[in-house]
Amino acid sequence: MSNEVIESLKKHRSIRSFKEKKIEKDILDEIIGVGLRAANGGNLQGYSLIIIDDLDRLEKLGVYNTPLAIVALADAYRTKRWFNIFGEDKVAVNTAHGFFINNWDALICLHNIAIAAESLGLGTYYNGDVTSMDLKNVINNPEYTFPSGMLCLGYPKDEGKILDRLPLEAIVHYNSYKIPTEKDIKKWYGEKERLFQTRNSKERLKELKDKGIFNIAQAYSKSKFKKEELDRISEGIKRNIKESGYDI
């Protein structure tokens, strides 16, 4: 069972190397329009999209050699203004419930855009650092907004790689969560371990072993889960939530 949409989704890969070519306005409008058709809570579209193609602003966000980025904000500000204009000035739009619904809305919209972009030959990647960035001096976002995600996109220089994924049985649970055995875990992550051992050169594997890294689990834990770095990111997220005015 397959069609063009499914085939496009199966071929997803993150692209981080782009040509020096701007995205045409009609193509940008088309993929943004697809994003706006995404499912959302109460049909209120609790998000805003900040399209950034100014290179100075992109560099302030730590985005280089990329023609365009889209920051999706969880946005209760616009809804609050709408209610206020029509005399509803005591509505709580900044609740924990609203925070999560608006974040979901923003990310679903952003992923619709990513899918549409890739179907038209553009490359994309997500920048996960945006949730902790101090954005106000770059995009002037007001209170009751929170940076949910950032999508970087452009015309790819190369095709990139389709990366491995965990098997279905590792991710999907029917009716209740099934606690895996140690054997299950080793089986599910076996392909990642095989690729780690075969794609790295003998010299690189020796360098890693000298650092106490003998497998891919240790490689991830020591690079992606450094406590000091995660603490710094977490503090930025907490600051953004506090400054957003959401009651979290």
Order of alpha helices (4+ residues) and beta strands (2+ residues): alpha-alpha-beta-alpha-beta-alpha-alpha-beta-alpha-beta-alpha-alpha-alpha-alpha-alpha-alpha
